[in-house]
Amino acid sequence: MTPDGYKKLYATDAKTEVDYKAALVTLRTISRNKSLLFIGCSLTDAELLAEIHQEQVLFSDNTGPHYALVHKDEEKNIRTKLNGANIKLIAFDAFGEPLVKLIEALADHAPVKATSTIIPPQAPVIQAKKFALLLANPINQTQDSLEKDRCGALLKEFKKIPCVIDQLSLSIENLNRLYGYDYVLIISRVVKNKVVIENEYLCSQNLEISELEDQIGSESVSGIFIFVDQLPDESSTAKLKLPTLIFPSLEKKQITGLVFKLFTRNKVGDFENIRLIHSEAFKLSQLTSGSNHYIDHKKTALPDNIDPKTVRNFIGRINDLEQICIKTLSLENESGILTIKGSGGIGKTTIIKKIAVALAERGYFAGGIYFVDGEFITDFQQFKNKVASAFNLEQAEDAEQHLREHYDHQPRLIIIDNLETLLYLEDAPQIKAFLSFICDYAALVVTSREVLQIEGEVVYEMRPCTTDEAFELFVSGISERKIAPDDVELLRQDILENLLNNNPLAIKLITRNMPQGKSLRALKEELETNLFSKISEAELELFDNKSDLNIARKKSVYASILFSYIHLNEDEKMAFELLSLFPDGVDIEAFKRLDSDEKKSASFNRSMITDKVIKSLENKSMLENNNGKIKLQSIVGKFAEVQLHQRDNLVRFYKNAFEYNRSLSFDLVKHKEKNERLVLQIFNSQQGNFLKSIAYCRHLDVFSEVVLPYFDELSHFFIDICSLKSFIRELSQRSEDFNGMDKRCLDSILLHSRYFDGDFKNAFEELKQVVALEALASLDRSKNNERILANKTLNVYEMEGDVFYVAKYGVENDVNWRGYPMSCLYLGELNRELAEAWQSEFSTFEVLANLGLQGYEEIDDYLAKLYDKAHLERMQVSYARSKIVPLNREKIEKLVIVNPYTRGLKCLMLAFVENDLKKIKELYQQAIDQLRHIKYYYVEAVYFYAKFLQQQDQDEFENIYSQGLALAQKHHYRFLQYRFDQLRNPTGKAYSTLDYPLPNNEDFTDYIQKLIKKRKRDRH
């Protein structure tokens, strides 16, 4: 029954008699044909139960039976009032979880209604066949182009099979898991009559074919199909017991139609040059086409900055791949850190990315693979946030404690690139200590030019490339050109060894930027005379001040980058340098719009970025393209930054980068309501770019009317993803760049951010010095800076208890708030229509819950879709949910604390589910202490504490009750006043604002109606 229907049922007014009778007629009809379970029955509902009983009397107790769930404290009184009525009472201990559990238990015993139906004859159901596809691609072996083509053609053909195919790597472990599969498809190679498989470390292992069969975890396989490069000797297959068909290397035209022959015509012998074993045992049948058919390859998701395409053509370093992969997988069961040590440009990053891709393709590290670039990290807090993000704990008050208590035991791999950058920071000891801690919860691999010298570190030193490997890399980079025999020695010794130091990055840059037709002798001359001889120590220091014992290696990398840069055209140079302003990289399509909004300015009469430029820079290895995000390698980015700062028109570059970031933030705001999760994901991935824009926008000749709203929007996003510390640090450095009202505005953004970061007391005291509450009315909201100053200040004053002033300010200034006005919620102005006009969020859940209209299922659905890093919103919405039906302890414990407010809410939720009376008391006291500044929830915590004390008949009840009621009255928290009143005098009367008039009988009805109309217009 809805609340409105419930009121009609009990109506006695003459005007509502029709409704009353109609309701009873409906109820009587239902009660004759159904058993009713009345939930939420109180003493005042006994009349309703008596009406139901009259129907039973009328039909001589042949209706029902009927039941009522009653609180144990009211069972006796209700039974007396029923006066023998045949309604079975079921008592429950308490509202909330005990009641829900009882209902669930009753539901388990609900009778199933039998139905008599005539089932027509049905055709026998043919179960879909189960296919397993196992591929061998060991990390220490390289597939040639023919092998790649063969494998690709087979996979394309297998997709025609009208079933789901489970794809796995070919290993003993996966062979053992094949129980229940009908058909097994294997793609591999034969070496010395043995099949190549992958061992536990992804490396190659040769297995007898008979042993491979023995490892298959099923003896009822209907057919095994093995695709290899050559047939093994017959002697190696003589002992096979299962029906097996072995194909040697097939051409594309032979592969086409393979599925049709096998699974439509069911012919296993219609192939030439095959090995067919136990043909009579093959069980081939027409495959039924299911609703789904695809190859199901379960992989671990890779971070955006690891793109499989970038390591697809990896050359050489077979032993390094094997050893690093073994050591990385060993970390899964051991606490420790693997440090891949080597000089700049030697290939440390590329090799660990190659291994990460291989591990992800095989489903290793199910908890996630994470990549942290240390190049742009400037302090311990930034470092800790980046690493802790692997656990969604970057803004936790105490990430270490949370991990100790709530580690989910999911295997994770965290890769930290360029760690040597951090070893010279003042807080390097803290960084090392955190690394030592985190390696107990994740496999940790770092690349560095130096060892970390911490306990548990395993060092793998990357050897320099051999000349053979360097030669192979160089030749592959100029694949369209041939090297004359006379030039081989020149290339190997003079260019690769002496000039480029066999450095992979240097070789890659030189080959990708070498002009067509340029001879190797001319290349040697240019490198030697025009570049190497002119590079000064000062240039090297400016380019790269990190320690590297081998100066020749550093010089080779610098010279190769300089060589590449010299051969760029002007458009390419501009784009290359501009990218140095984007530490998080830029989406290609977004990057092209960098100056699209500045056509009015003469200096922006043409775009600095085109598809052609981006593609050219990518082909020349001057940038990385990871999944559509373009970014400079750290060592190349440093060079680009140096070149950028030598330009006379540097401001133009800053302006382009700033306009891009501002435009992106505007787009994110515009789309936030439609898809908040996606918007926050994008913002989080770009926050490094936004932070850098705060630093360089001081050089721009732009008005504060543009910059301050931009900072304001950024602050909202940083609050949403609970990542405020870096924003606060960057914004603090801008405070002295502004004067007068602009400075007050910026300070309000800064203090508001500090407040949300948990510095409640200090931020509030400083904010009161910026603008007093009574001075807000004098601000001109038509001006950006004054409007932002007012909004930021009002929000903090509102949380500190001045809600009546804030609500009146909203009316007097016709403020259109984002979402349901919190001041109205706190004042007890609860309007269903306005709440439902906004998308679901904390404030709307609170309003509807206070009106008795909010179910917990909708909140659970909202929480499931919430962005992982939105810890503040997750905590407060979980609290709103727990007030309806408490969350279980396990879910509460996992919630991340980001400031004292969230700590207080968590304490309240834990108190709701605690059984130990002493602990409950402590939790309520802790909650009250933590919530002191967020006044509404501070008073609500006092209410729940008073309610607990009353239930336990504690002496402190009167004192706590009086304190809470006085605060509710002082701050005009009218709904809380009502709840306090109901504690002392439980009349059961519904809440009404008319019972709690505001000073001067202030009425917000018209204002709320205006907000409803405005919201409707905006939505249409």
Secondary structure, 3 states (H helix, E strand, C coil): CCHHHHHHHCCCCHHHHHHHHHHHHHHHHHHHHCCCEEEEECHHHHHHHHHHHHHHHHCCCCCCCCEEEEECCCHHHHHHHHCCCCCEEEEECCCCHHHHHHHHHHHHCCCCCCCCCCCCCCCCCCCCCCEEEEECCCCCCCCCHHHHHHHHHHHHHHCCCCCCEEEEECEHHHHHCCCCCCEEEEECCEECCEEEEECCCCCEEEEEHHHHHHHCCCCCCCEEEEECCCCCCHHHHCCCCCCEEEECCCCHHHHCCHHHHHHCCCCCCCCCCCEEECHHHCCCCCCCCCCCCCEEECCCCCCCCCCHHHHCCCCCCHHHHHHHHHHHHHHHHCCCEEEEECCCCCCHHHHHHHHHHHHHHCCCCCCEEEEEEHHHCCCHHHHHHHHHHHHCCCCCCCHHHHHHHHCCCCCEEEEEECHHHHCCCCCHHHHHHHHHHHCCCCEEEEEECCCCCCCCEEEEECCCCCHHHHHHHHHHHCCCCCCCHHHHHHHHHHHHHHHCCCCHHHHHHHHHHCCCCCCHHHHHHHHHHHHHHHCCHHHHHHHCCCCCCCHHHHHHHHHHHHHHHHCCCHHHHHHHHHHHHCCCCEEHHHHCCCCCCCCCCHHHCCCCCCHHHHHHHHHCCCCEEECCEEECCHHHHHHHHHHHCCCCCHHHHHHHHHHHHHHHHHHHHHHCCCCHHHHHHHHHHCHHHHHHHHHHHHHCCCCHHHHHHHHHHHHHHHHHCCCCHHHHHHHHCCHHHCCHHHHHHHHHHHHHHHHHCCCHHHHHHHHHHHCCHHHHHHCCCCCHHHHHHHHHHHHHHHHCCCHHHHHHHHHHCCCCCCCCCHHHHHHCCCCHHHHHHCCCCHHHHHHHHHCCCCCHHHHHHHHHHCCCCCHHHHHHHHHHHHHHCCCCHHHHHHCCCCCHHHHHHHHHHHHHHCCCHHHHHHHHHHHHHHCCCCHHHHHHHHHHHHHHHHHCCCCCHHHHHHHHHHHHHHCCCHHHHHHHHHHHCCCCCCCCHHHCCCHHHCCCHHHHHHHHHHHHHHHC
